[in-house]
């Protein structure tokens, strides 16, 4: 009797997954990005300015909802994104550049970055 019940539960799960593919999204793993920091010089005093680069490695377009550095919402402001995306999806290889601030003055020292998307969160650590 238990065997038949188990078969019915498995069959029901397979049918549900076939009709709702978004429910099985967790099997794909977290979204994949390449994340790095670069510094550029800005005038007039030639000060160093930190930029966070987030490059999509996802085959399907993905929407970045938020970026959190060091668990501090003040470290990253998506309104400083170059170019500003306004919720537009990123495609494979596309890089979003986010201004972080003056090196050693207003920029946070990057240790951990959490990228939240429409398909889940990814965490990156800088050593």
Number of C-alpha atoms within 10 A of each C-alpha: 5 7 8 9 10 11 11 12 12 12 12 12 12 12 11 13 13 12 10 11 9 10 11 11 12 10 7 8 11 16 18 15 20 12 18 16 15 12 16 12 13 11 7 6 7 9 13 17 19 23 24 23 19 21 19 24 18 15 11 10 13 19 17 22 17 16 23 18 23 16 12 11 11 12 19 23 15 19 12 14 18 14 11 13 14 12 12 12 16 21 16 14 14 15 19 20 20 22 22 25 19 18 17 11 10 12 17 18 15 18 12 14 22 16 21 18 18 12 17 14 17 16 17 16 13 11 6
